[in-house]
Amino acid sequence: MAAKDEVGRDGERLAREWLERQGLEIVDANWRCPLGELDIVARDGDVLAFVEVKTRSSTAFGHPAEAVTTRKLSRLRRLAGAWLAEHEVHASGMRIDVVAILRRPGHPTLVEHVTGVSA
């Protein structure tokens, strides 16, 4: 497994654990369809959160959340629609969240949860 893949997989695990500690219920993870993949689908009360996880080991290429561009948000909206079409889940609303994780060697892991991301 490539080091980049390990960083991403570990970040997704950390994000799931962090979200659960914040009171969210993980409904699905690593869901795939022809359009792509949703990292995490979580329930926050009666709201569904479609969560994109971005993990970096440095800020050399910017903050992890900066990788979620307008184009990526558009894709996440299409993926959320595809997920909803396949699952009978009732919710009062939905949103797209980003969990940005920075894991620099020799520094504490930083986790930032941005709710309701829009472009």
PyMOL commands that place a pseudoatom at each C-alpha (Angstrom):
pseudoatom trace, name=CA, resn=MET, resi=1, chain=A, elem=C, hetatm=0, pos=[0.000, 0.000, 0.000]
pseudoatom trace, name=CA, resn=ALA, resi=2, chain=A, elem=C, hetatm=0, pos=[1.338, 3.442, -0.930]
pseudoatom trace, name=CA, resn=ALA, resi=3, chain=A, elem=C, hetatm=0, pos=[2.166, 5.811, 1.927]
pseudoatom trace, name=CA, resn=LYS, resi=4, chain=A, elem=C, hetatm=0, pos=[-0.456, 8.275, 0.596]
pseudoatom trace, name=CA, resn=ASP, resi=5, chain=A, elem=C, hetatm=0, pos=[-3.140, 5.577, 0.781]
pseudoatom trace, name=CA, resn=GLU, resi=6, chain=A, elem=C, hetatm=0, pos=[-2.134, 4.712, 4.344]
pseudoatom trace, name=CA, resn=VAL, resi=7, chain=A, elem=C, hetatm=0, pos=[-2.375, 8.365, 5.384]
pseudoatom trace, name=CA, resn=GLY, resi=8, chain=A, elem=C, hetatm=0, pos=[-5.839, 8.609, 3.823]
pseudoatom trace, name=CA, resn=ARG, resi=9, chain=A, elem=C, hetatm=0, pos=[-7.114, 5.364, 5.327]
pseudoatom trace, name=CA, resn=ASP, resi=10, chain=A, elem=C, hetatm=0, pos=[-5.821, 6.322, 8.772]
pseudoatom trace, name=CA, resn=GLY, resi=11, chain=A, elem=C, hetatm=0, pos=[-7.393, 9.768, 8.417]
pseudoatom trace, name=CA, resn=GLU, resi=12, chain=A, elem=C, hetatm=0, pos=[-10.788, 8.272, 7.605]
pseudoatom trace, name=CA, resn=ARG, resi=13, chain=A, elem=C, hetatm=0, pos=[-10.564, 6.057, 10.690]
pseudoatom trace, name=CA, resn=LEU, resi=14, chain=A, elem=C, hetatm=0, pos=[-9.671, 9.067, 12.847]
pseudoatom trace, name=CA, resn=ALA, resi=15, chain=A, elem=C, hetatm=0, pos=[-12.523, 11.079, 11.313]
pseudoatom trace, name=CA, resn=ARG, resi=16, chain=A, elem=C, hetatm=0, pos=[-15.085, 8.341, 12.060]
pseudoatom trace, name=CA, resn=GLU, resi=17, chain=A, elem=C, hetatm=0, pos=[-13.885, 8.103, 15.666]
pseudoatom trace, name=CA, resn=TRP, resi=18, chain=A, elem=C, hetatm=0, pos=[-13.909, 11.900, 16.066]
pseudoatom trace, name=CA, resn=LEU, resi=19, chain=A, elem=C, hetatm=0, pos=[-17.408, 12.261, 14.587]
pseudoatom trace, name=CA, resn=GLU, resi=20, chain=A, elem=C, hetatm=0, pos=[-18.746, 9.540, 16.889]
pseudoatom trace, name=CA, resn=ARG, resi=21, chain=A, elem=C, hetatm=0, pos=[-17.205, 11.297, 19.904]
pseudoatom trace, name=CA, resn=GLN, resi=22, chain=A, elem=C, hetatm=0, pos=[-19.054, 14.441, 18.777]
pseudoatom trace, name=CA, resn=GLY, resi=23, chain=A, elem=C, hetatm=0, pos=[-22.342, 12.500, 18.870]
pseudoatom trace, name=CA, resn=LEU, resi=24, chain=A, elem=C, hetatm=0, pos=[-22.793, 11.716, 15.170]
pseudoatom trace, name=CA, resn=GLU, resi=25, chain=A, elem=C, hetatm=0, pos=[-23.855, 8.221, 14.128]
pseudoatom trace, name=CA, resn=ILE, resi=26, chain=A, elem=C, hetatm=0, pos=[-21.902, 6.686, 11.248]
pseudoatom trace, name=CA, resn=VAL, resi=27, chain=A, elem=C, hetatm=0, pos=[-24.455, 5.356, 8.755]
pseudoatom trace, name=CA, resn=ASP, resi=28, chain=A, elem=C, hetatm=0, pos=[-22.084, 4.329, 5.941]
pseudoatom trace, name=CA, resn=ALA, resi=29, chain=A, elem=C, hetatm=0, pos=[-18.407, 4.584, 5.028]
pseudoatom trace, name=CA, resn=ASN, resi=30, chain=A, elem=C, hetatm=0, pos=[-16.428, 4.245, 1.820]
pseudoatom trace, name=CA, resn=TRP, resi=31, chain=A, elem=C, hetatm=0, pos=[-19.606, 3.888, -0.246]
pseudoatom trace, name=CA, resn=ARG, resi=32, chain=A, elem=C, hetatm=0, pos=[-18.827, 3.577, -3.945]
pseudoatom trace, name=CA, resn=CYS, resi=33, chain=A, elem=C, hetatm=0, pos=[-20.803, 3.957, -7.149]
pseudoatom trace, name=CA, resn=PRO, resi=34, chain=A, elem=C, hetatm=0, pos=[-19.842, 4.750, -10.756]
pseudoatom trace, name=CA, resn=LEU, resi=35, chain=A, elem=C, hetatm=0, pos=[-19.688, 8.479, -9.863]
pseudoatom trace, name=CA, resn=GLY, resi=36, chain=A, elem=C, hetatm=0, pos=[-17.065, 7.986, -7.162]
pseudoatom trace, name=CA, resn=GLU, resi=37, chain=A, elem=C, hetatm=0, pos=[-16.881, 7.444, -3.413]
pseudoatom trace, name=CA, resn=LEU, resi=38, chain=A, elem=C, hetatm=0, pos=[-18.384, 8.988, -0.302]
pseudoatom trace, name=CA, resn=ASP, resi=39, chain=A, elem=C, hetatm=0, pos=[-15.964, 8.792, 2.621]
pseudoatom trace, name=CA, resn=ILE, resi=40, chain=A, elem=C, hetatm=0, pos=[-18.554, 8.928, 5.400]
pseudoatom trace, name=CA, resn=VAL, resi=41, chain=A, elem=C, hetatm=0, pos=[-22.318, 9.305, 5.694]
pseudoatom trace, name=CA, resn=ALA, resi=42, chain=A, elem=C, hetatm=0, pos=[-23.322, 10.267, 9.231]
pseudoatom trace, name=CA, resn=ARG, resi=43, chain=A, elem=C, hetatm=0, pos=[-26.489, 11.220, 11.051]
pseudoatom trace, name=CA, resn=ASP, resi=44, chain=A, elem=C, hetatm=0, pos=[-26.349, 14.354, 13.177]
pseudoatom trace, name=CA, resn=GLY, resi=45, chain=A, elem=C, hetatm=0, pos=[-29.690, 14.266, 14.938]
pseudoatom trace, name=CA, resn=ASP, resi=46, chain=A, elem=C, hetatm=0, pos=[-32.204, 14.214, 12.091]
pseudoatom trace, name=CA, resn=VAL, resi=47, chain=A, elem=C, hetatm=0, pos=[-29.745, 15.618, 9.516]
pseudoatom trace, name=CA, resn=LEU, resi=48, chain=A, elem=C, hetatm=0, pos=[-27.638, 13.502, 7.164]
pseudoatom trace, name=CA, resn=ALA, resi=49, chain=A, elem=C, hetatm=0, pos=[-24.059, 14.678, 6.773]
pseudoatom trace, name=CA, resn=PHE, resi=50, chain=A, elem=C, hetatm=0, pos=[-22.083, 13.557, 3.726]
pseudoatom trace, name=CA, resn=VAL, resi=51, chain=A, elem=C, hetatm=0, pos=[-18.521, 13.902, 4.979]
pseudoatom trace, name=CA, resn=GLU, resi=52, chain=A, elem=C, hetatm=0, pos=[-15.405, 14.309, 2.867]
pseudoatom trace, name=CA, resn=VAL, resi=53, chain=A, elem=C, hetatm=0, pos=[-12.188, 13.518, 4.739]
pseudoatom trace, name=CA, resn=LYS, resi=54, chain=A, elem=C, hetatm=0, pos=[-8.919, 15.158, 3.739]
pseudoatom trace, name=CA, resn=THR, resi=55, chain=A, elem=C, hetatm=0, pos=[-5.740, 14.121, 5.508]
pseudoatom trace, name=CA, resn=ARG, resi=56, chain=A, elem=C, hetatm=0, pos=[-2.285, 15.595, 5.069]
pseudoatom trace, name=CA, resn=SER, resi=57, chain=A, elem=C, hetatm=0, pos=[1.061, 15.015, 6.734]
pseudoatom trace, name=CA, resn=SER, resi=58, chain=A, elem=C, hetatm=0, pos=[2.176, 18.605, 6.059]
pseudoatom trace, name=CA, resn=THR, resi=59, chain=A, elem=C, hetatm=0, pos=[0.857, 21.900, 4.777]
pseudoatom trace, name=CA, resn=ALA, resi=60, chain=A, elem=C, hetatm=0, pos=[3.334, 21.989, 1.870]
pseudoatom trace, name=CA, resn=PHE, resi=61, chain=A, elem=C, hetatm=0, pos=[0.381, 21.774, -0.528]
pseudoatom trace, name=CA, resn=GLY, resi=62, chain=A, elem=C, hetatm=0, pos=[-1.977, 23.827, 1.628]
pseudoatom trace, name=CA, resn=HIS, resi=63, chain=A, elem=C, hetatm=0, pos=[-4.445, 23.079, 4.409]
pseudoatom trace, name=CA, resn=PRO, resi=64, chain=A, elem=C, hetatm=0, pos=[-6.260, 19.747, 3.915]
pseudoatom trace, name=CA, resn=ALA, resi=65, chain=A, elem=C, hetatm=0, pos=[-9.665, 21.446, 3.574]
pseudoatom trace, name=CA, resn=GLU, resi=66, chain=A, elem=C, hetatm=0, pos=[-8.370, 23.505, 0.635]
pseudoatom trace, name=CA, resn=ALA, resi=67, chain=A, elem=C, hetatm=0, pos=[-8.463, 20.319, -1.454]
pseudoatom trace, name=CA, resn=VAL, resi=68, chain=A, elem=C, hetatm=0, pos=[-12.278, 20.474, -1.406]
pseudoatom trace, name=CA, resn=THR, resi=69, chain=A, elem=C, hetatm=0, pos=[-12.847, 22.683, -4.426]
pseudoatom trace, name=CA, resn=THR, resi=70, chain=A, elem=C, hetatm=0, pos=[-16.069, 23.869, -6.053]
pseudoatom trace, name=CA, resn=ARG, resi=71, chain=A, elem=C, hetatm=0, pos=[-15.723, 20.997, -8.517]
pseudoatom trace, name=CA, resn=LYS, resi=72, chain=A, elem=C, hetatm=0, pos=[-15.297, 18.482, -5.680]
pseudoatom trace, name=CA, resn=LEU, resi=73, chain=A, elem=C, hetatm=0, pos=[-18.372, 19.893, -3.897]
pseudoatom trace, name=CA, resn=SER, resi=74, chain=A, elem=C, hetatm=0, pos=[-20.409, 19.468, -7.062]
pseudoatom trace, name=CA, resn=ARG, resi=75, chain=A, elem=C, hetatm=0, pos=[-19.322, 15.840, -7.287]
pseudoatom trace, name=CA, resn=LEU, resi=76, chain=A, elem=C, hetatm=0, pos=[-20.154, 15.290, -3.605]
pseudoatom trace, name=CA, resn=ARG, resi=77, chain=A, elem=C, hetatm=0, pos=[-23.673, 16.625, -4.202]
pseudoatom trace, name=CA, resn=ARG, resi=78, chain=A, elem=C, hetatm=0, pos=[-24.157, 14.158, -7.073]
pseudoatom trace, name=CA, resn=LEU, resi=79, chain=A, elem=C, hetatm=0, pos=[-22.781, 11.334, -4.921]
pseudoatom trace, name=CA, resn=ALA, resi=80, chain=A, elem=C, hetatm=0, pos=[-25.129, 12.293, -2.062]
pseudoatom trace, name=CA, resn=GLY, resi=81, chain=A, elem=C, hetatm=0, pos=[-28.074, 12.136, -4.482]
pseudoatom trace, name=CA, resn=ALA, resi=82, chain=A, elem=C, hetatm=0, pos=[-26.973, 8.706, -5.720]
pseudoatom trace, name=CA, resn=TRP, resi=83, chain=A, elem=C, hetatm=0, pos=[-26.584, 7.460, -2.128]
pseudoatom trace, name=CA, resn=LEU, resi=84, chain=A, elem=C, hetatm=0, pos=[-30.046, 8.734, -1.199]
pseudoatom trace, name=CA, resn=ALA, resi=85, chain=A, elem=C, hetatm=0, pos=[-31.535, 7.021, -4.281]
pseudoatom trace, name=CA, resn=GLU, resi=86, chain=A, elem=C, hetatm=0, pos=[-30.179, 3.670, -3.030]
pseudoatom trace, name=CA, resn=HIS, resi=87, chain=A, elem=C, hetatm=0, pos=[-31.040, 4.014, 0.660]
pseudoatom trace, name=CA, resn=GLU, resi=88, chain=A, elem=C, hetatm=0, pos=[-34.361, 4.471, 2.406]
pseudoatom trace, name=CA, resn=VAL, resi=89, chain=A, elem=C, hetatm=0, pos=[-33.260, 6.964, 4.998]
pseudoatom trace, name=CA, resn=HIS, resi=90, chain=A, elem=C, hetatm=0, pos=[-35.513, 9.660, 6.368]
pseudoatom trace, name=CA, resn=ALA, resi=91, chain=A, elem=C, hetatm=0, pos=[-33.962, 12.933, 7.470]
pseudoatom trace, name=CA, resn=SER, resi=92, chain=A, elem=C, hetatm=0, pos=[-35.136, 16.487, 7.935]
pseudoatom trace, name=CA, resn=GLY, resi=93, chain=A, elem=C, hetatm=0, pos=[-32.148, 17.794, 6.003]
pseudoatom trace, name=CA, resn=MET, resi=94, chain=A, elem=C, hetatm=0, pos=[-28.758, 17.085, 4.616]
pseudoatom trace, name=CA, resn=ARG, resi=95, chain=A, elem=C, hetatm=0, pos=[-25.419, 18.838, 4.347]
pseudoatom trace, name=CA, resn=ILE, resi=96, chain=A, elem=C, hetatm=0, pos=[-21.881, 18.343, 3.149]
pseudoatom trace, name=CA, resn=ASP, resi=97, chain=A, elem=C, hetatm=0, pos=[-19.164, 18.453, 5.785]
pseudoatom trace, name=CA, resn=VAL, resi=98, chain=A, elem=C, hetatm=0, pos=[-15.388, 18.304, 5.578]
pseudoatom trace, name=CA, resn=VAL, resi=99, chain=A, elem=C, hetatm=0, pos=[-13.131, 16.776, 8.195]
pseudoatom trace, name=CA, resn=ALA, resi=100, chain=A, elem=C, hetatm=0, pos=[-9.600, 18.070, 7.688]
pseudoatom trace, name=CA, resn=ILE, resi=101, chain=A, elem=C, hetatm=0, pos=[-6.848, 16.170, 9.475]
pseudoatom trace, name=CA, resn=LEU, resi=102, chain=A, elem=C, hetatm=0, pos=[-3.237, 17.276, 9.774]
pseudoatom trace, name=CA, resn=ARG, resi=103, chain=A, elem=C, hetatm=0, pos=[-0.817, 14.605, 11.028]
pseudoatom trace, name=CA, resn=ARG, resi=104, chain=A, elem=C, hetatm=0, pos=[2.649, 16.138, 11.108]
pseudoatom trace, name=CA, resn=PRO, resi=105, chain=A, elem=C, hetatm=0, pos=[5.431, 13.998, 12.573]
pseudoatom trace, name=CA, resn=GLY, resi=106, chain=A, elem=C, hetatm=0, pos=[6.350, 15.197, 16.047]
pseudoatom trace, name=CA, resn=HIS, resi=107, chain=A, elem=C, hetatm=0, pos=[3.200, 17.329, 16.393]
pseudoatom trace, name=CA, resn=PRO, resi=108, chain=A, elem=C, hetatm=0, pos=[-0.251, 16.580, 17.811]
pseudoatom trace, name=CA, resn=THR, resi=109, chain=A, elem=C, hetatm=0, pos=[-2.861, 15.499, 15.265]
pseudoatom trace, name=CA, resn=LEU, resi=110, chain=A, elem=C, hetatm=0, pos=[-5.179, 18.363, 14.364]
pseudoatom trace, name=CA, resn=VAL, resi=111, chain=A, elem=C, hetatm=0, pos=[-8.800, 17.625, 13.430]
pseudoatom trace, name=CA, resn=GLU, resi=112, chain=A, elem=C, hetatm=0, pos=[-11.076, 20.313, 12.030]
pseudoatom trace, name=CA, resn=HIS, resi=113, chain=A, elem=C, hetatm=0, pos=[-14.745, 19.620, 11.258]
pseudoatom trace, name=CA, resn=VAL, resi=114, chain=A, elem=C, hetatm=0, pos=[-16.348, 22.126, 8.896]
pseudoatom trace, name=CA, resn=THR, resi=115, chain=A, elem=C, hetatm=0, pos=[-20.127, 21.709, 8.716]
pseudoatom trace, name=CA, resn=GLY, resi=116, chain=A, elem=C, hetatm=0, pos=[-22.409, 22.737, 5.894]
pseudoatom trace, name=CA, resn=VAL, resi=117, chain=A, elem=C, hetatm=0, pos=[-19.739, 23.485, 3.299]
pseudoatom trace, name=CA, resn=SER, resi=118, chain=A, elem=C, hetatm=0, pos=[-21.021, 25.325, 0.239]
pseudoatom trace, name=CA, resn=ALA, resi=119, chain=A, elem=C, hetatm=0, pos=[-19.491, 26.973, -2.792]
for i in range(1, 119): cmd.bond("trace and resi %d" % i, "trace and resi %d" % (i + 1))
show_as sticks, trace
zoom trace
